[in-house]
């Protein structure tokens, strides 16, 4: 049976630990699940073909940021790094021409 955030919350609410520290940790965790349950609809996201893990994002960051900004001897200002990252994102996503067309229109 697949889990759902609602089932996890209901199961956690049935817990009756003796130790105060454990009760507090459960309440903290319940708060997290209740606050983020809309973001935790993993089965629904997978059905839509979306990624639910961080691996794809981490690999993208490594490719976009690491390969360009972390080369030997490089030093960047925040403004310069942001500009290069924006350009690399446009290039890699195939939106290079769109970027420059929008830039010329400003």
For each residue, the residues with C-beta under 8 A, 3 or more apart:
1:
2: 43
3: 7 8
4: 7 8 43
5: 8 9 33 37 40 41
6: 9 10 37
7: 3 4 10 11
8: 3 4 5 11 12 33
9: 5 6 12 13 30 33 34 37
10: 6 7 13 14
11: 7 8 14 15
12: 8 9 15 26 29 30 33
13: 9 10 30
14: 10 11
15: 11 12 26
16:
17: 22 23 26
18: 22
19: 22 23
20: 23 24
21: 24 25
22: 17 18 19 25 26
23: 17 19 20 26 27
24: 20 21 27 28
25: 21 22 28 29
26: 12 15 17 22 23 29 30
27: 23 24 30 31
28: 24 25 31 32
29: 12 25 26 32 33
30: 9 12 13 26 27 33 34
31: 27 28 34 35
32: 28 29 35 36
33: 5 8 9 12 29 30 36 37 40
34: 9 30 31 37
35: 31 32
36: 32 33 39 40
37: 5 6 9 33 34 40 41
38: 41
39: 36
40: 5 33 36 37
41: 5 37 38 44 45
42: 45 46 52
43: 2 4 46 47
44: 41 47 48
45: 41 42 48 50 51 52
46: 42 43 49 50 52
47: 43 44
48: 44 45
49: 46
50: 45 46
51: 45 55 56 57
52: 42 45 46
53: 56
54: 57 58
55: 51 58 59
56: 51 53 59 60
57: 51 54 60 61
58: 54 55 61 62
59: 55 56 62 63
60: 56 57 63 64
61: 57 58 64 65 66
62: 58 59 65 66 67
63: 59 60 66 67 92
64: 60 61 67 68 85 88 89 92
65: 61 62 68 69 70 85
66: 61 62 63 69 70
67: 62 63 64 70 71
68: 64 65 71 84 85 88
69: 65 66 74 76 81 84 85
70: 65 66 67 74
71: 67 68 74
72:
73:
74: 69 70 71
75:
76: 69 80 81 84
77: 80 81
78: 81 82
79: 82 83
80: 76 77 83 84
81: 69 76 77 78 84 85
82: 78 79 85 86
83: 79 80 86 87
84: 68 69 76 80 81 87 88
85: 64 65 68 69 81 82 88 89
86: 82 83 89 90 99
87: 83 84 90 91 99
88: 64 68 84 85 91 92
89: 64 85 86 92 93 95
90: 86 87 93 95 96 98 99
91: 87 88 96
92: 63 64 88 89
93: 89 90
94:
95: 89 90 98 99
96: 90 91 99 100
97: 100 101
98: 90 95 101 102
99: 86 87 90 95 96 102 103
100: 96 97 103 104
101: 97 98 104 105
102: 98 99 105 106
103: 99 100 106
104: 100 101
105: 101 102
106: 102 103
